[in-house]
Amino acid sequence: MVVADDLCGHLEITRKVCEDFEAGLKAFNGARNHVRPLVHHPPKVAAPKLVNSVKCTSEQS
């Protein structure tokens, strides 16, 4: 995946959260303050919970 330098931190955070939720990060793009990840998550994972985890984790860094 090719990502601009200013998005690398967001990409790594999103990858880690997806890994924790056993989800797959299929695509990722956006801008410094807005990202658009395409995630394939198992049915046992609620999408809002995954999104909130990415948001909370990225706000802390």
Helices and strands as residue ranges (DSSP letters): G 5-7, H 8-20, E 24-31, E 34-40, H 47-60
